[in-house]
């Protein structure tokens, strides 16, 4: 049987069959790292559905063949050269904001796990990058009565975009990174947190990074963990999908790039690129997201009340982040190797978002 449209899809994109089975489409699922020039040459797809593990740039793919649409089920776009695609007339979309609640709730969980007193005693939270995720985190922080020092040089001053980078780093008890990874232009973020900026952190500060690993210089982080007695939570790593053993040994919480891995966040990512795909190819949008979501018992107001009265039990019930940390360390053998890192992500038991 000949299908009108062929899609190469990352096998780890959530519920892809639920969305595409309604249409006359040939869906070929591959490991994300195997969606490359050879796969395009072999399968001649019209569209690619990818995640952040698939690089799309002139160095990775030179001949797109019949590809006219690429959808990335991710918030970040640093793996895609969008200018390169535009010059070739290829439509691109990503899933802006799909996991903003998931990642923000991950950060809240990590802070309360390491510093349970912060449920009662307000802290100062520095947020670097105030896009979808950073601004959502600020909302949750305010509901916990935390002070927010936000910094985003690309946005106008506001109630949350209220600090210089130096102030956000030097005055915060906890600093959370939510910028894209950029190498050029104004305020590039590649190794933004290297020796100079890391030295501005308070002694005993907590640093979390759920953005991109290369925003932090690994050697300088290790040095400042020792000198300033920093706590560090990393969901992303400088040499991902490899994690150095020395780095792992110095982290308070380490997880395999799963901060956004909730059922709601993953389905939103698929839903967003599906809708854009249908628009590009003139297809009706048949599958909706809500029928794919089971009832959700997890509510943010209940979490907020519970974490103040029974913090340990509430954290365990809503998100036992320590288990994710243990699972990652359990596969370490002189560091975490790429195959083990990818396997943990592929087999991850998706969490649920806490509904407002």
KEFIDO-316273 format. One line per field, with one value per residue: x, y, z of N, C-alpha, C in turn; residue in three letters. Coordinates in steps of 0.02 Angstrom, whole numbers, always signed. Layout:
BEGIN
n.x	(X:...)
n.y	(Y:...)
n.z	(Z:...)
ca.x	(X:...)
ca.y	(Y:...)
ca.z	(Z:...)
c.x	(X:...)
c.y	(Y:...)
c.z	(Z:...)
aa	(ALA:...)
END
This chain:
BEGIN
n.x	(+42:+30:+70:+18:+95:+250:+324:+466:+494:+543:+557:+526:+435:+289:+140:+128:+69:-66:-100:-65:-121:-246:-238:-190:-45:+124:+216:+374:+468:+610:+762:+802:+931:+964:+899:+947:+1057:+1074:+958:+859:+894:+866:+728:+656:+569:+428:+412:+484:+478:+545:+657:+760:+878:+910:+1009:+991:+1063:+1180:+1294:+1248:+1142:+1129:+1055:+889:+793:+629:+579:+476:+429:+473:+452:+484:+466:+491:+538:+658:+768:+898:+957:+925:+955:+875:+878:+945:+851:+748:+803:+800:+669:+594:+470:+465:+426:+416:+382:+332:+333:+276:+311:+319:+259:+293:+435:+455:+393:+476:+592:+544:+518:+649:+711:+634:+656:+793:+801:+698:+647:+617:+485:+420:+500:+534:+633:+759:+746:+839:+809:+867:+835:+681:+578:+449:+464:+542:+462:+348:+398:+427:+297:+252:+346:+313:+191:+235:+281:+409:+545:+578:+712:+732:+810:+824:+892:+830:+701:+578:+590:+506:+388:+445:+559:+678:+809:+988:+1108:+1217:+1163:+1058:+1132:+1216:+1137:+1046:+975:+948:+982:+914:+926:+865:+883:+897:+1019:+1147:+1271:+1316:+1285:+1198:+1231:+1274:+1245:+1322:+1425:+1400:+1393:+1532:+1696:+1700:+1563:+1510:+1582:+1516:+1407:+1321:+1402:+1363:+1252:+1117:+1117:+1025:+1005:+909:+908:+1012:+1158:+1282:+1281:+1343:+1509:+1596:+1716:+1737:+1620:+1636:+1748:+1695:+1596:+1673:+1746:+1649:+1556:+1440:+1275:+1212:+1101:+1074:+994:+1032:+1184:+1358:+1426:+1329:+1257:+1341:+1399:+1518:+1604:+1664:+1597:+1465:+1480:+1489:+1367:+1211:+1083:+1050:+984:+920:+897:+755:+668:+560:+475:+328:+165:+71:+154:+230:+129:+75:+181:+184:+55:+62:+155:+91:-27:+28:+88:-25:-85:+13:+8:-122:-217:-355:-372:-384:-361:-374:-302:-358:-438:-337:-285:-283:-383:-325:-256:-172:-147:-100:-138:-164:-39:+34:-23:+3:+144:+181:+131:+154:+290:+387:+310:+220:+304:+355:+238:+196:+308:+443:+590:+712:+717:+734:+861:+933:+914:+985:+1117:+1134:+1164:+1287:+1452:+1603:+1565:+1418:+1361:+1322:+1224:+1160:+1110:+1019:+933:+874:+797:+712:+637:+573:+457:+324:+284:+147:+77:+49:-103:-175)
n.y	(-60:+109:+257:+426:+516:+514:+496:+520:+476:+509:+376:+393:+493:+544:+448:+444:+362:+368:+493:+498:+388:+410:+458:+442:+393:+349:+298:+297:+240:+282:+273:+426:+476:+415:+473:+541:+592:+474:+402:+485:+477:+342:+323:+428:+536:+648:+727:+763:+709:+755:+755:+833:+762:+746:+819:+955:+1029:+1110:+1033:+907:+865:+877:+856:+863:+802:+759:+820:+934:+983:+1000:+950:+980:+903:+979:+1107:+1179:+1238:+1229:+1125:+1134:+1218:+1348:+1452:+1393:+1298:+1383:+1447:+1343:+1325:+1247:+1208:+1239:+1191:+1204:+1143:+1253:+1295:+1176:+1093:+1174:+1183:+1059:+1061:+1171:+1124:+1017:+1087:+1155:+1043:+990:+1092:+1095:+966:+964:+1073:+1077:+1167:+1280:+1279:+1342:+1447:+1587:+1599:+1671:+1666:+1655:+1675:+1636:+1682:+1704:+1647:+1538:+1433:+1489:+1599:+1532:+1459:+1567:+1607:+1497:+1507:+1629:+1593:+1513:+1606:+1652:+1762:+1829:+1850:+1895:+1876:+1925:+1972:+1996:+2034:+2157:+2259:+2204:+2146:+2024:+2018:+2087:+2111:+2128:+2017:+1997:+2032:+1938:+1821:+1843:+1876:+1778:+1635:+1517:+1475:+1461:+1396:+1442:+1471:+1476:+1383:+1470:+1522:+1633:+1808:+1935:+1925:+1782:+1615:+1502:+1418:+1519:+1516:+1511:+1523:+1661:+1706:+1602:+1621:+1724:+1676:+1649:+1583:+1416:+1415:+1352:+1279:+1253:+1169:+1148:+1172:+1179:+1080:+1135:+1266:+1284:+1283:+1139:+1107:+1226:+1232:+1119:+1162:+1273:+1212:+1148:+1255:+1349:+1275:+1237:+1178:+1071:+1038:+945:+917:+914:+903:+943:+860:+780:+641:+580:+567:+627:+538:+603:+726:+680:+627:+740:+802:+849:+812:+718:+691:+608:+708:+729:+820:+879:+774:+732:+659:+750:+853:+787:+741:+864:+914:+825:+850:+984:+986:+899:+969:+1078:+1009:+955:+1072:+1117:+1017:+1020:+941:+874:+910:+782:+703:+745:+813:+794:+672:+578:+590:+523:+532:+651:+654:+743:+897:+1066:+1161:+1069:+1009:+1120:+1145:+1022:+1010:+1097:+1047:+907:+877:+779:+664:+718:+760:+636:+576:+657:+682:+585:+630:+587:+453:+454:+508:+406:+301:+346:+351:+218:+158:+200:+177:+205:+334:+390:+308:+341:+250:+197:+312:+356:+245:+253:+368:+328:+227:+288:+316:+409:+558:+646:+806:+937:+1001:+1164)
n.z	(+0:-43:+37:+55:+125:+208:+366:+464:+627:+793:+903:+1036:+1052:+1129:+1121:+982:+886:+920:+877:+738:+675:+627:+501:+327:+327:+318:+447:+508:+636:+728:+829:+907:+887:+772:+668:+531:+395:+320:+353:+299:+164:+141:+173:+120:+176:+203:+310:+471:+637:+783:+928:+1055:+1040:+909:+794:+684:+559:+446:+452:+487:+404:+232:+117:+105:+31:+4:+116:+197:+314:+483:+646:+815:+966:+1082:+1202:+1189:+1057:+1017:+952:+821:+671:+631:+538:+432:+392:+352:+241:+153:+132:+219:+333:+508:+674:+851:+1018:+1104:+1272:+1314:+1422:+1532:+1659:+1711:+1719:+1803:+1918:+1947:+1985:+2099:+2179:+2195:+2268:+2387:+2431:+2462:+2546:+2656:+2751:+2683:+2647:+2747:+2788:+2704:+2556:+2449:+2279:+2137:+1967:+1813:+1657:+1589:+1513:+1455:+1552:+1658:+1698:+1739:+1847:+1931:+1965:+2042:+2146:+2206:+2262:+2362:+2445:+2421:+2385:+2226:+2119:+1966:+1805:+1641:+1498:+1377:+1392:+1440:+1587:+1734:+1859:+1892:+1813:+1871:+1909:+1896:+1819:+1904:+2029:+2043:+2052:+2163:+2273:+2298:+2379:+2316:+2149:+1989:+1827:+1670:+1534:+1353:+1256:+1186:+1070:+1005:+963:+1062:+1235:+1246:+1303:+1318:+1426:+1517:+1654:+1718:+1792:+1837:+1853:+1932:+2048:+2107:+2173:+2328:+2476:+2514:+2433:+2328:+2171:+2025:+1870:+1734:+1603:+1483:+1475:+1438:+1475:+1594:+1652:+1679:+1754:+1824:+1898:+1983:+2054:+2123:+2197:+2291:+2350:+2392:+2454:+2385:+2345:+2218:+2086:+1948:+1796:+1670:+1573:+1546:+1453:+1401:+1315:+1408:+1576:+1683:+1811:+1919:+1922:+1946:+2075:+2151:+2150:+2222:+2185:+2043:+1884:+1735:+1623:+1631:+1682:+1620:+1600:+1611:+1594:+1546:+1496:+1396:+1309:+1270:+1196:+1085:+1036:+997:+889:+804:+771:+702:+596:+532:+487:+397:+298:+258:+324:+421:+595:+698:+814:+984:+1136:+1266:+1278:+1292:+1416:+1574:+1728:+1845:+2001:+2062:+2134:+2135:+2242:+2346:+2359:+2403:+2528:+2590:+2589:+2684:+2800:+2806:+2748:+2700:+2670:+2578:+2472:+2433:+2388:+2283:+2198:+2199:+2194:+2236:+2203:+2064:+2060:+2125:+2034:+1923:+1973:+1998:+1877:+1848:+1797:+1819:+1781:+1692:+1552:+1378:+1320:+1432:+1491:+1392:+1394:+1522:+1503:+1400:+1460:+1563:+1693:+1669:+1756:+1836:+1805:+1925:+1951:+1939)
ca.x	(+0:+68:+43:+29:+144:+294:+354:+516:+477:+579:+516:+509:+384:+232:+75:+131:+21:-133:-111:-56:-156:-309:-223:-156:+25:+174:+257:+433:+496:+681:+794:+812:+1000:+970:+867:+1005:+1058:+1064:+887:+822:+908:+834:+655:+627:+510:+403:+413:+521:+456:+607:+668:+823:+937:+921:+1034:+972:+1103:+1215:+1342:+1216:+1099:+1139:+1003:+827:+748:+559:+558:+451:+408:+506:+423:+521:+421:+532:+538:+720:+779:+969:+978:+901:+975:+812:+894:+963:+788:+710:+834:+782:+596:+566:+434:+487:+391:+434:+326:+345:+296:+239:+327:+339:+239:+331:+503:+451:+377:+538:+636:+514:+529:+719:+726:+602:+688:+858:+792:+627:+626:+595:+412:+396:+544:+544:+700:+766:+758:+861:+789:+903:+794:+611:+532:+392:+479:+564:+406:+304:+431:+417:+229:+251:+387:+274:+140:+270:+304:+480:+564:+606:+757:+734:+853:+819:+911:+792:+633:+571:+587:+439:+387:+491:+623:+691:+877:+1045:+1134:+1259:+1120:+1023:+1179:+1249:+1090:+996:+990:+944:+983:+889:+943:+811:+897:+917:+1091:+1166:+1344:+1331:+1237:+1202:+1224:+1275:+1239:+1369:+1470:+1384:+1413:+1601:+1728:+1682:+1494:+1500:+1613:+1470:+1356:+1331:+1423:+1308:+1195:+1095:+1112:+990:+1006:+865:+905:+1060:+1217:+1340:+1277:+1388:+1575:+1599:+1774:+1726:+1568:+1667:+1792:+1655:+1563:+1721:+1766:+1592:+1509:+1377:+1234:+1197:+1052:+1079:+955:+1068:+1255:+1401:+1446:+1271:+1228:+1390:+1408:+1580:+1595:+1684:+1540:+1409:+1495:+1484:+1300:+1163:+1032:+1065:+932:+940:+861:+685:+630:+497:+444:+262:+119:+42:+205:+247:+72:+70:+232:+159:-5:+81:+185:+39:-71:+65:+95:-90:-94:+60:-11:-193:-254:-397:-348:-433:-347:-367:-260:-393:-457:-278:-262:-324:-397:-264:-270:-120:-168:-52:-158:-155:+33:+56:-44:+36:+216:+190:+111:+187:+332:+418:+258:+192:+353:+357:+176:+190:+366:+501:+647:+770:+718:+765:+932:+961:+913:+1041:+1181:+1139:+1191:+1353:+1510:+1653:+1526:+1358:+1375:+1265:+1171:+1123:+1074:+962:+886:+835:+748:+662:+595:+553:+386:+304:+249:+88:+81:+4:-150:-193)
ca.y	(+0:+171:+311:+492:+553:+474:+534:+489:+500:+484:+325:+412:+545:+514:+436:+464:+323:+393:+553:+491:+330:+434:+484:+397:+414:+297:+322:+256:+261:+267:+307:+495:+487:+382:+514:+575:+594:+407:+384:+523:+448:+276:+321:+483:+561:+715:+764:+734:+724:+744:+782:+870:+720:+745:+883:+973:+1086:+1095:+980:+842:+848:+922:+844:+846:+766:+783:+847:+1003:+1002:+969:+969:+957:+899:+1005:+1179:+1205:+1233:+1236:+1069:+1148:+1281:+1369:+1492:+1345:+1270:+1436:+1457:+1286:+1324:+1193:+1234:+1211:+1212:+1168:+1139:+1307:+1295:+1113:+1062:+1228:+1166:+999:+1080:+1214:+1081:+980:+1132:+1164:+981:+984:+1140:+1074:+904:+980:+1126:+1073:+1224:+1334:+1279:+1386:+1505:+1611:+1604:+1712:+1623:+1688:+1640:+1663:+1663:+1711:+1625:+1498:+1395:+1533:+1638:+1486:+1447:+1627:+1604:+1449:+1533:+1680:+1559:+1488:+1666:+1663:+1820:+1811:+1896:+1869:+1911:+1906:+2033:+2003:+2054:+2220:+2255:+2186:+2125:+1968:+2033:+2143:+2108:+2115:+1950:+1996:+2032:+1874:+1770:+1857:+1888:+1724:+1572:+1466:+1502:+1411:+1416:+1428:+1505:+1433:+1379:+1510:+1531:+1697:+1861:+1969:+1884:+1709:+1578:+1446:+1426:+1581:+1504:+1488:+1543:+1728:+1710:+1555:+1648:+1773:+1642:+1646:+1521:+1370:+1423:+1294:+1293:+1202:+1179:+1104:+1202:+1143:+1067:+1176:+1333:+1283:+1253:+1085:+1113:+1284:+1212:+1075:+1203:+1314:+1168:+1136:+1318:+1386:+1226:+1242:+1119:+1074:+992:+947:+872:+917:+894:+972:+812:+736:+595:+552:+605:+610:+512:+655:+773:+645:+619:+804:+830:+829:+776:+712:+654:+602:+752:+708:+870:+892:+710:+716:+638:+810:+888:+749:+743:+931:+919:+790:+884:+1047:+975:+867:+1021:+1116:+964:+952:+1136:+1119:+970:+1028:+884:+891:+892:+733:+683:+797:+791:+776:+601:+537:+604:+494:+577:+671:+670:+787:+966:+1113:+1185:+1015:+1004:+1178:+1133:+962:+1018:+1137:+1008:+841:+887:+719:+622:+752:+756:+566:+560:+697:+667:+561:+647:+548:+390:+467:+516:+339:+261:+368:+330:+145:+134:+230:+132:+256:+382:+364:+302:+364:+200:+192:+376:+354:+193:+280:+416:+292:+185:+328:+314:+479:+586:+687:+876:+957:+1048:+1223)
ca.z	(+0:-48:+78:+25:+165:+251:+421:+508:+694:+852:+935:+1104:+1054:+1164:+1090:+912:+847:+935:+836:+666:+647:+596:+434:+279:+335:+333:+503:+521:+701:+739:+884:+888:+864:+706:+617:+503:+321:+293:+360:+249:+98:+137:+181:+82:+211:+189:+373:+527:+705:+818:+995:+1060:+1025:+836:+770:+615:+536:+384:+463:+497:+346:+176:+67:+140:-13:+1:+181:+195:+381:+540:+711:+873:+1024:+1136:+1210:+1163:+985:+1002:+909:+753:+639:+600:+479:+380:+366:+318:+175:+111:+125:+261:+391:+572:+734:+912:+1066:+1153:+1335:+1325:+1486:+1578:+1728:+1731:+1738:+1862:+1976:+1962:+2022:+2166:+2216:+2213:+2321:+2449:+2453:+2493:+2596:+2675:+2791:+2639:+2644:+2801:+2794:+2636:+2529:+2389:+2221:+2076:+1906:+1756:+1599:+1610:+1462:+1479:+1613:+1711:+1723:+1775:+1911:+1972:+1991:+2098:+2200:+2242:+2302:+2421:+2480:+2410:+2346:+2161:+2084:+1898:+1757:+1570:+1461:+1315:+1409:+1475:+1660:+1758:+1930:+1902:+1779:+1916:+1936:+1853:+1828:+1964:+2089:+2048:+2074:+2227:+2327:+2301:+2415:+2264:+2081:+1942:+1759:+1622:+1471:+1297:+1244:+1128:+1064:+972:+975:+1126:+1295:+1235:+1367:+1322:+1484:+1553:+1723:+1725:+1855:+1860:+1878:+1987:+2109:+2136:+2213:+2401:+2506:+2531:+2387:+2290:+2100:+1986:+1798:+1695:+1536:+1441:+1515:+1418:+1504:+1652:+1643:+1728:+1799:+1868:+1945:+2033:+2096:+2168:+2246:+2345:+2383:+2421:+2484:+2348:+2327:+2147:+2057:+1875:+1753:+1606:+1588:+1495:+1401:+1392:+1364:+1455:+1637:+1716:+1878:+1968:+1927:+1978:+2146:+2186:+2143:+2274:+2147:+1971:+1848:+1664:+1577:+1634:+1718:+1584:+1583:+1637:+1541:+1516:+1458:+1336:+1263:+1241:+1144:+1026:+1012:+964:+823:+763:+744:+651:+539:+497:+452:+341:+245:+242:+352:+478:+662:+722:+883:+1034:+1191:+1328:+1284:+1306:+1485:+1628:+1784:+1880:+2070:+2090:+2131:+2165:+2309:+2395:+2369:+2442:+2598:+2616:+2598:+2744:+2859:+2803:+2689:+2672:+2641:+2519:+2418:+2409:+2353:+2221:+2155:+2237:+2152:+2259:+2166:+1999:+2074:+2139:+1972:+1881:+2004:+1996:+1813:+1838:+1797:+1802:+1744:+1659:+1480:+1337:+1311:+1495:+1498:+1346:+1416:+1578:+1477:+1360:+1503:+1621:+1711:+1667:+1813:+1820:+1827:+1980:+1920:+1979)
c.x	(+44:+33:+62:+86:+185:+325:+408:+506:+522:+533:+494:+461:+318:+171:+73:+80:-51:-149:-111:-95:-222:-299:-188:-82:+67:+221:+313:+466:+567:+704:+810:+881:+1012:+932:+920:+1002:+1044:+991:+844:+832:+871:+759:+619:+564:+490:+406:+456:+489:+514:+603:+738:+885:+952:+945:+1014:+1010:+1142:+1266:+1312:+1175:+1110:+1083:+940:+778:+680:+535:+535:+428:+450:+475:+465:+477:+458:+522:+600:+728:+854:+996:+960:+926:+914:+824:+910:+900:+749:+737:+815:+706:+562:+533:+460:+442:+419:+376:+338:+301:+264:+251:+345:+318:+279:+399:+502:+436:+436:+584:+609:+527:+602:+737:+697:+631:+753:+852:+719:+603:+600:+519:+382:+435:+561:+618:+700:+787:+779:+843:+823:+869:+721:+563:+476:+406:+497:+507:+356:+333:+422:+347:+224:+289:+349:+220:+169:+298:+379:+490:+596:+650:+767:+778:+843:+833:+870:+719:+634:+570:+514:+444:+434:+558:+651:+763:+929:+1067:+1176:+1216:+1085:+1069:+1202:+1201:+1042:+1021:+991:+944:+963:+898:+889:+821:+905:+993:+1107:+1242:+1363:+1278:+1248:+1192:+1223:+1278:+1286:+1421:+1462:+1404:+1481:+1630:+1703:+1613:+1481:+1529:+1567:+1416:+1373:+1365:+1361:+1246:+1179:+1086:+1077:+995:+963:+862:+949:+1126:+1275:+1335:+1325:+1454:+1586:+1657:+1764:+1671:+1598:+1710:+1751:+1613:+1609:+1735:+1708:+1540:+1440:+1341:+1217:+1149:+1057:+1034:+986:+1142:+1298:+1419:+1391:+1272:+1278:+1393:+1473:+1567:+1612:+1627:+1483:+1419:+1486:+1415:+1255:+1104:+1053:+1012:+945:+897:+787:+642:+562:+456:+381:+219:+91:+93:+222:+190:+64:+121:+211:+101:+14:+111:+136:-6:-36:+76:+31:-102:-49:+37:-86:-235:-299:-364:-400:-422:-339:-330:-301:-414:-398:-253:-308:-337:-332:-280:-223:-138:-118:-75:-150:-81:+57:+38:-5:+109:+231:+173:+146:+235:+360:+367:+230:+240:+357:+296:+173:+248:+426:+563:+709:+774:+750:+840:+965:+965:+971:+1108:+1190:+1169:+1261:+1408:+1569:+1622:+1465:+1370:+1313:+1208:+1128:+1082:+1011:+910:+844:+781:+693:+613:+567:+477:+361:+266:+185:+102:+33:-40:-166:-265)
c.y	(+63:+226:+378:+529:+503:+519:+490:+519:+469:+436:+344:+471:+514:+507:+454:+426:+347:+453:+539:+434:+350:+454:+431:+417:+352:+325:+273:+282:+237:+296:+379:+509:+455:+418:+561:+573:+526:+386:+421:+495:+382:+280:+377:+513:+631:+759:+726:+757:+705:+768:+814:+829:+716:+813:+895:+1037:+1064:+1039:+911:+819:+901:+916:+820:+809:+798:+814:+920:+1028:+965:+996:+939:+961:+922:+1080:+1209:+1195:+1236:+1179:+1080:+1216:+1306:+1413:+1447:+1315:+1322:+1448:+1401:+1278:+1269:+1224:+1200:+1236:+1173:+1176:+1190:+1299:+1229:+1085:+1114:+1212:+1107:+1019:+1124:+1173:+1037:+1024:+1143:+1102:+975:+1031:+1116:+1009:+919:+1031:+1129:+1133:+1281:+1333:+1327:+1451:+1530:+1617:+1654:+1667:+1666:+1646:+1673:+1637:+1660:+1698:+1585:+1465:+1442:+1574:+1594:+1470:+1507:+1628:+1557:+1476:+1586:+1648:+1526:+1545:+1676:+1729:+1797:+1867:+1867:+1910:+1882:+1968:+2045:+2025:+2121:+2209:+2243:+2167:+2067:+1979:+2096:+2149:+2104:+2043:+1946:+1993:+1965:+1819:+1781:+1862:+1830:+1665:+1514:+1501:+1446:+1438:+1394:+1466:+1454:+1430:+1418:+1521:+1599:+1748:+1895:+1918:+1809:+1672:+1519:+1462:+1495:+1575:+1470:+1522:+1611:+1731:+1661:+1581:+1698:+1741:+1646:+1581:+1481:+1380:+1357:+1316:+1237:+1220:+1126:+1127:+1163:+1138:+1114:+1248:+1340:+1251:+1201:+1093:+1171:+1269:+1169:+1115:+1244:+1273:+1157:+1201:+1348:+1340:+1231:+1175:+1127:+1019:+999:+894:+869:+924:+918:+925:+760:+706:+559:+597:+581:+588:+565:+705:+741:+641:+683:+836:+805:+792:+776:+668:+658:+642:+733:+760:+883:+830:+696:+694:+699:+846:+853:+750:+811:+941:+886:+827:+947:+1035:+940:+920:+1062:+1074:+962:+1017:+1139:+1076:+972:+970:+908:+870:+846:+717:+745:+769:+764:+703:+555:+545:+571:+547:+590:+692:+722:+860:+1011:+1140:+1131:+1004:+1059:+1169:+1075:+972:+1060:+1098:+941:+841:+823:+674:+653:+748:+686:+549:+596:+683:+649:+570:+607:+481:+400:+476:+448:+297:+281:+344:+255:+119:+162:+177:+173:+309:+349:+365:+318:+314:+194:+255:+375:+302:+218:+328:+379:+254:+223:+324:+386:+500:+620:+758:+888:+1013:+1105:+1219)
c.z	(+0:-8:+46:+60:+206:+304:+453:+577:+746:+889:+1005:+1108:+1078:+1118:+1016:+870:+859:+890:+761:+634:+613:+523:+391:+277:+349:+386:+515:+584:+709:+805:+861:+860:+795:+651:+588:+427:+291:+297:+310:+179:+88:+132:+143:+115:+187:+252:+424:+592:+751:+891:+996:+1044:+951:+813:+697:+598:+474:+392:+469:+437:+291:+124:+103:+95:-15:+66:+173:+264:+433:+604:+767:+934:+1087:+1142:+1176:+1089:+967:+959:+836:+730:+599:+538:+419:+349:+327:+248:+127:+104:+164:+322:+454:+628:+793:+962:+1121:+1215:+1353:+1395:+1539:+1650:+1754:+1757:+1800:+1925:+1995:+2005:+2093:+2209:+2239:+2270:+2388:+2476:+2489:+2549:+2618:+2716:+2747:+2627:+2694:+2804:+2724:+2618:+2471:+2331:+2162:+2015:+1847:+1693:+1619:+1553:+1492:+1546:+1670:+1741:+1761:+1844:+1958:+2003:+2050:+2158:+2241:+2285:+2364:+2464:+2475:+2372:+2281:+2135:+2014:+1853:+1688:+1528:+1398:+1328:+1445:+1550:+1682:+1832:+1943:+1867:+1812:+1939:+1881:+1864:+1891:+2027:+2098:+2073:+2146:+2286:+2339:+2343:+2366:+2197:+2033:+1871:+1710:+1556:+1415:+1294:+1180:+1130:+1037:+991:+1042:+1182:+1280:+1301:+1372:+1376:+1516:+1627:+1724:+1786:+1881:+1890:+1935:+2052:+2143:+2180:+2288:+2421:+2525:+2488:+2354:+2217:+2065:+1912:+1764:+1622:+1487:+1479:+1500:+1441:+1563:+1632:+1698:+1777:+1848:+1918:+2001:+2081:+2146:+2216:+2305:+2385:+2422:+2453:+2451:+2349:+2253:+2127:+1981:+1844:+1683:+1621:+1530:+1438:+1389:+1321:+1409:+1517:+1670:+1788:+1931:+1977:+1965:+2054:+2185:+2181:+2199:+2244:+2074:+1939:+1773:+1615:+1572:+1671:+1686:+1571:+1625:+1579:+1506:+1471:+1393:+1285:+1231:+1185:+1080:+994:+972:+895:+776:+731:+690:+588:+498:+457:+390:+282:+229:+267:+409:+543:+693:+796:+928:+1095:+1250:+1333:+1301:+1378:+1535:+1683:+1822:+1951:+2100:+2079:+2167:+2233:+2363:+2410:+2416:+2515:+2628:+2631:+2660:+2807:+2863:+2743:+2659:+2638:+2577:+2460:+2390:+2368:+2285:+2173:+2199:+2194:+2172:+2223:+2097:+2006:+2086:+2075:+1926:+1909:+1999:+1931:+1800:+1845:+1772:+1758:+1713:+1584:+1439:+1330:+1374:+1508:+1455:+1368:+1475:+1553:+1439:+1404:+1563:+1631:+1718:+1729:+1789:+1843:+1885:+1953:+1967:+2001)
aa	(UNK:UNK:UNK:UNK:UNK:UNK:UNK:UNK:UNK:UNK:UNK:UNK:UNK:UNK:UNK:UNK:UNK:UNK:UNK:UNK:UNK:UNK:UNK:UNK:UNK:UNK:UNK:UNK:UNK:UNK:UNK:UNK:UNK:UNK:UNK:UNK:UNK:UNK:UNK:UNK:UNK:UNK:UNK:UNK:UNK:UNK:UNK:UNK:UNK:UNK:UNK:UNK:UNK:UNK:UNK:UNK:UNK:UNK:UNK:UNK:UNK:UNK:UNK:UNK:UNK:UNK:UNK:UNK:UNK:UNK:UNK:UNK:UNK:UNK:UNK:UNK:UNK:UNK:UNK:UNK:UNK:UNK:UNK:UNK:UNK:UNK:UNK:UNK:UNK:UNK:UNK:UNK:UNK:UNK:UNK:UNK:UNK:UNK:UNK:UNK:UNK:UNK:UNK:UNK:UNK:UNK:UNK:UNK:UNK:UNK:UNK:UNK:UNK:UNK:UNK:UNK:UNK:UNK:UNK:UNK:UNK:UNK:UNK:UNK:UNK:UNK:UNK:UNK:UNK:UNK:UNK:UNK:UNK:UNK:UNK:UNK:UNK:UNK:UNK:UNK:UNK:UNK:UNK:UNK:UNK:UNK:UNK:UNK:UNK:UNK:UNK:UNK:UNK:UNK:UNK:UNK:UNK:UNK:UNK:UNK:UNK:UNK:UNK:UNK:UNK:UNK:UNK:UNK:UNK:UNK:UNK:UNK:UNK:UNK:UNK:UNK:UNK:UNK:UNK:UNK:UNK:UNK:UNK:UNK:UNK:UNK:UNK:UNK:UNK:UNK:UNK:UNK:UNK:UNK:UNK:UNK:UNK:UNK:UNK:UNK:UNK:UNK:UNK:UNK:UNK:UNK:UNK:UNK:UNK:UNK:UNK:UNK:UNK:UNK:UNK:UNK:UNK:UNK:UNK:UNK:UNK:UNK:UNK:UNK:UNK:UNK:UNK:UNK:UNK:UNK:UNK:UNK:UNK:UNK:UNK:UNK:UNK:UNK:UNK:UNK:UNK:UNK:UNK:UNK:UNK:UNK:UNK:UNK:UNK:UNK:UNK:UNK:UNK:UNK:UNK:UNK:UNK:UNK:UNK:UNK:UNK:UNK:UNK:UNK:UNK:UNK:UNK:UNK:UNK:UNK:UNK:UNK:UNK:UNK:UNK:UNK:UNK:UNK:UNK:UNK:UNK:UNK:UNK:UNK:UNK:UNK:UNK:UNK:UNK:UNK:UNK:UNK:UNK:UNK:UNK:UNK:UNK:UNK:UNK:UNK:UNK:UNK:UNK:UNK:UNK:UNK:UNK:UNK:UNK:UNK:UNK:UNK:UNK:UNK:UNK:UNK:UNK:UNK:UNK:UNK:UNK:UNK:UNK:UNK:UNK:UNK:UNK:UNK:UNK:UNK:UNK:UNK:UNK:UNK:UNK:UNK:UNK:UNK:UNK:UNK:UNK:UNK:UNK:UNK:UNK:UNK:UNK:UNK:UNK:UNK:UNK:UNK:UNK:UNK:UNK:UNK)
END
